[in-house]
């Protein structure tokens, strides 16, 4: 486990090379749909599918009324497009019927939406509402264990432990910094320790090639 000082050192080191990104102009509905599309696919596929969907259907009401077959065509690049298209249409109708067309701004209600787990809900809280939360995806789970920040088996356990040790004021940036870090330097099959800005804090560093 890392000390609070070490955690701050890691976040400060990542802050020196990355800027916090926000997506879909922080529109809660678009952030939610983007996050659903992002499941089990690459960022570039997510970006393409999200852009194509909203280029045709501009808002929640148009998507709720759209034929699912048309949604499928637009989001095909995201993979698992039939499942995702059906989920998008279902969630859109539930939001209209039960939430007045608005995306909830709290974990409890977000988790009532079909297919929305803690990672998706936390992404909506962070990237749409700027509410402190720690979304744990594969990058966050892998890197936080690799560096020795946590010792966990599941993303849910990782979130639980990170919430305990990461200063609350850093929750908003942690996911995005680690995602960018995992995509550019600490890649799953090519960890570039020689250029890593936080190698001194990494438990795995001495074992890197």
N, C-alpha and C positions, 0 to 999 in steps of 0.2 A: 504493500500500500504506500502511496505517496503522501507526503505531508502537504499541508495547505500551501506552504511556500513553494514546494516543487510543482504542485498543480498550477499555481500562478505563473511559475517559470515556463511551463509548457504552453499555457495559453498566451502569455506575452510573446513567446518565441514565434508562435504561429501568427499572432497579430502583426508581427513585423513583415510578413510576406503575403498575407492574405487580407482581402477586404470582405466584410460581411455582405453577402448577397441577399436580396429580397426578390421574390418571384411574383409574377403576375400582378405587379403594381399593388401587392398586398391586399388584393380583392379576395375576401374569404372564400367565396364560392369557387373562383378560379384556382386558388391555392389548393382547395380540397380536391377538385377534379384533377389537377396536375399531380397531386400526391397519389391519388388512386391509380393514375396512369403510370406512375413511376415504379410501381411494384414489380420487381423482378425484371427490370430492364435498365438500359443505360440512359444517362442524362440526355444525350443527343436524340435518342428515340422518344423520350418523354417530351422534350422541347418540340419536336416535329409533330407529334400526335396532338399535343395541347394547342399548338398554333393552328393546325388544320381544323380541329374541332371548332375552335372559337372564330375561325375565319368564316364559317358557314352559319353556326348557331351562336348568337351574340350573348345570350343570357340564360338563366336557369329555366325560364318559362319556355323558350324555344327548344332547349334540350329536352325538357320533360315531354314536350309534344312531338318530338322528332321520332320517326321510325327507327327502331333499334338497329335495323339493317344499315341505315345511313350512318348512324353513329359508328357502327363497326368498321365501315369503309374508311372513315376519317381517322380512327385511332389505331388502325391496323399496324402501324409502325411501332407501336408500344408493346406488341406481343400480347398473347392471351387476350386478344382483342374482343372476342365474343363475351368472355366473362366480364371484362372491364366495361364494355359498352352496356351490358345489361345492368351492371352495378351502378354505373353513372346515371342511367335513366331512372332506376329504382330510387337511388338516393335523392335525386332531383325532385321526384314526386313526393317523397316523404318530407323533404324540407319545405315544399310548398304547402302540403296538407297539414303538417304538424308544427312548423316553425315560421309560418308566414313568409316563406321564401328566403329566410335568412339562415346563415350558418351559425350554430351555437358557438359561444365563446368560452365554453367550459368543458372540461374533460368528461364529466358525467353524461351530459347530453350528446356530445360527439360520439361517445362509445355506444350509444343506442342506434347509430346509423349502421346499416348492413355493410360488412366488410371493413369497417373503420376500427382498427386496433389502436393500441397506445402510440405506436410510432406515427401513424397517420394523424391521430388527434394532436399529438405534440407538435408535429410539423405545422398544423393549422394554427395552433396557439402561438408558436414562435413567428412564423413567416407571414401570418395574416394579422394577428392581433398584437404581436410583440409582447406576449405574455411569457414570463420566464418558465421554460420547460426544457427538457433534454430529450429530443428525439434520438432514439438509438437504432441506427440501421447497421448494415454489415460493416461499414467502415468504422463507425464509432465502437462497435462491439469488438472488432478485431484489434484495432489500434490501442484502445484503452487496456486490453488484456496484454497485448504485446509489450507495451511500455511499462506495465506493472502498476497501472493506476487502479486496476481491479483484478480480481481472480474469479471469473464467473463463467457459467456454461451457456447462459441464454441471454438474449437482448433484454428481457424483462429484468433479470437479475442485475445486468449491467446498469440499466437505468436506476434501479433501486440503490445501488452502491454509489453511482456518480452523484446522485442527488445529495448523498450524505457528505461527500468530500469536496465537491466543486463549489466554490463560492457562488451564491445565488446571482450576483451581478454578472457572472460569466456564463450563465446558462444559455442566454440568447445566442452567443457566438459559438459555443462548443461544437454543435452538430455541423455547422457549415464549415468551420475551420478544419475539422477532422475529415469531412468529406473531401474537401479540396486537397488536403494533405495526403489522403489515401489515393487520390486520383493522379497526383503529380509526383510525389516523392516516396511515400511509404506504400508503394503498390503491393498487392498481395504476393506477386511472384517476382518482384524486382524492387527490393528496399534499398534506396539510394542513401545509405547512411553517411557517405562522404559529403553530401550536401545538406544533410538534415539539420535544421536550425535548433532542434530539441534533442539531439542525440545524447547529450550529456545526462538527460533525465530518463533515458530509455533502458529498461532492464535487458532488452534483447540486443542492445547495441554491440556488445563485445562478441556476439555470435554472428554478426552480419558479415557477409562476404564483401 
